[in-house]
Amino acid sequence: MSEANHEVTRSALDGHNAERTIDRREDGTMEQQQLFSLRAADEALDGTVEVRPNLWLMTSEDIPPLLFTVDETARLLSIARHRVFDLIREGRLRSVKVGASRRVSAKALFDFVATLEVEETG
């Protein structure tokens, strides 16, 4: 993708303009794609709309991380690094190995926090 298209993508992301489109060249043809995907929430009664960026049109710097280090996880949860390892060892926080390093997925982090909220209200 050309630098001009990257610039359009970045400027549209900065403004979160859902109607912004960019032209993308594939197999010698030009096609227009939406930078953001708008979907109505599943049968939501309040009329909310979910806005998701089109990951295929984003640069690697624009895509949020999928996996967090133990240190990043500790910072996000505002707990000590050794406590993250305790939660992993106890099976309360899911993690994966990448080489010799331990990583926590964004989904595992979300699920862990959701579990804490349920425990708090329950």
Buried (B, 14 or more C-beta within 10 A) or exposed (E): EEEEBBEBBBEBBEEEEBEBBBEBEEEEEEEEEBBBEEEEEEEEEEEEEEEEBBEEBBEEEBEEEEBBBBEBBBEBBEEEEEEBBEBBEEEEBBBEEEEEEBBBBEEBBEBBEEEEEEEEEE
